[in-house]
Amino acid sequence: MSNKKERERRREEREQAEAAAGAGDRRKQLLQLAAGAVFLAVAVVLVLIVVNTSSSDGGDTELEGVAEVNQQLAGIPQREMVLGDPKAPVELVEFGDLQCPVCKGFSEEVLPPIIENQVKNGEVKLEFRNFTIIGEQSPPAGAAALAAGAQGRGWNYVELFYKNQGAENSGYADDAFLESIAKGAGVKNLAKWNKDRTKFLAEVEETTAEAPELGFNGTPSFAVKGPKSDGLEAIGTPSSTGALEEAIEEAS
C-alpha cells in the first residue's frame, strides 16, 4: 500500500473515531439536560405543594408566634371575644388597644398563667373588649379582631397581633397587615371577615365609650364579675399576675 493511501486510511479512521466520540458527547449532553429538566420540574412541584399546604393551614410564615399562639389556646373554647368555658363562674374582662405596647406586655407576661390555669380549668372566662385610644388605626384593628371572633378565632387574632405589633401610630396596622394577622390566626372565610370588620366598628365605639364609665383612662384595664361581686367591678391595671388572681379569688 502506498504512503498516500495509508495516510488517507488513517485520516478516515480518525474522522470516524472523532464522529463517534462527538455523537457520544452529544448524547451525554442531552441526557444531562433531560435530567436537569426533570429535577427542575420536581422542585417546582415541591414548592407548589409547600405553598398550598401553608395556605390551607391559614398560616403566614412571615408572622411571629403563630405556632406559639396556637399551642397556648389549643383546646380552649372560644365564642366571639370570650375565651374559656361559657359557664365559668368568673368573668375577667380586659379593655385593651391592639396598638398598646403595655397591652402587649400583659399578653406575654401577666395573662399566660391565668389562661393556663384559671381559664383552662373552667374557673374563669376571659373577654377582650376594645378601648381604642392610641390612634386612628386602632378602631379598624379592633374591628378586625371582632370579625375574627365571629369565626371563633378572636383570641388567636388578639394574641398574634400583639406578637407582631409595631411602633405606636407608625402606620404598620394597614389593611394588608390586618389581613395577614387574620390568615395567621386561622380565619377561614376571609371574604366574610372583610365584610364583617366594617360592621364591627360600631361595637368598637360602644366598648370604647364603656371603659371610661368604669373609671378607666388607660390600657390595659381590667374588670371582674363573679358570684361575690356587685356586677362588673373595675380592677384597673393590676401590677402582676398575682394581683389578678387575688381579684378573681375575691369575686369567686
NORBEL-V632793 format. One record per pair of residues at least 6 apart in sequence whose C-alpha atoms are under 7 Angstrom apart, sorted by the first residue. I is the first residue (numbers start at 1). GAP is how many residues later the second one is. Records with the same first field share a line. If there is no record, write none. Layout:
I: GAP, GAP
//
This chain:
58: 125, 126, 128, 129, 130
59: 124, 125, 127
60: 120, 123, 124
63: 101
64: 99, 100
65: 95, 98
66: 94, 118
69: 87, 90, 91
76: 7, 8, 44
77: 6, 7, 8
78: 6, 74
79: 70, 73
80: 66, 69, 70, 72, 74
81: 46, 47, 65, 68, 73, 74
82: 43, 44, 45, 46
83: 42, 43, 44, 72
84: 35, 36, 38, 40, 41, 42
85: 37, 40
86: 39
88: 34, 35, 36, 37
89: 34, 35, 137, 138
90: 33, 34, 35, 135, 136, 161, 162
91: 33, 34, 35, 133, 134, 135
92: 32, 33, 34, 35, 131, 132, 133
93: 33, 34, 35, 129, 130, 131
94: 33, 34, 35, 126, 127, 128, 129
95: 33, 34, 35, 36, 116, 124, 125, 126, 127
96: 7, 33, 34, 35, 123, 124, 125
97: 33, 34, 35, 36, 37, 41, 122
98: 40, 43, 44, 63, 64
99: 35, 39, 66, 69
100: 34, 119
102: 118
103: 116, 117
104: 58
107: 52
110: 130, 131
111: 130
118: 6
119: 6
129: 78
130: 12, 74, 77, 78
131: 76, 77, 80
132: 6, 7, 76
135: 34
137: 36
139: 62, 65
140: 61
141: 37
142: 62
143: 54, 55, 57, 58, 61
144: 34, 53
145: 9, 12, 13
146: 8, 51, 54
147: 46, 49, 50, 53
148: 6, 9, 34, 39, 45
151: 36
153: 32, 33, 34
156: 29
157: 24, 25, 28
160: 21, 25
161: 20
166: 6
214: 20
216: 20
220: 17
221: 15, 16
222: 12, 13, 14, 15
223: 9, 10, 11, 12, 13
224: 8, 9, 10, 11
225: 6, 7, 8, 26
226: 25, 26
227: 24, 25
228: 22, 23, 24
229: 22
238: 6
//
